[in-house]
């Protein structure tokens, strides 16, 4: 990967990042149309979530590492907070989580290719056939691991959507739980500092997985509304 000239790598990274945001917005719009809640207010909420995610991703990365960049977990957390605020401000009461789930999974599947060419989020030293040369050594291509994990998540939630097996927001909780589980596992191969037994991201993933699993269980266990 380092055989590519730096301007070409950065150009490819920019292309993939741009496509990732476009795909995320497109998937959100698709799901909004499928569930018949595409309105001006919903579009405003989606815009607030995107802006909150972008700002939060940069802020959390700078806060945690002291270096510029983007933190996926920080972006998701701040985008979620922005969504809650915007829904209240716009008076939107319908659950939008499932549409955001598709946007997040699809966007990450492509965005991680941008990380691969940008050289961020790289892995530990590796002696495996698929190792890539990055930062002066052969390493685990953890960016590609993350892209494949996001693609697998997208396949799972698309299958659940077709079956209609979950109440509203159920797909969002499944996507969140899978995101945390995959990120927890991939983190063992990333070249990041540990604090005790785990990295900061892994501690966040444990908390996130417990939360999403708890919310999913409560949602599935809740009695169905009775017709009037």
CORURNOR-V608307 format. One record per helix or strand of 2 or more residues. SS is the DSSP state (@ for helix, = for strand). FROM is the first residue (numbers start at 0). LEN is the number of residues. Records with the same first field share a line. If there is no record, write none. Layout:
SS=FROM-LEN ; FROM-LEN
//
This chain:
@=5-29 ; 39-26 ; 71-19 ; 96-22 ; 141-22 ; 169-18 ; 199-22
==131-3 ; 136-3
//
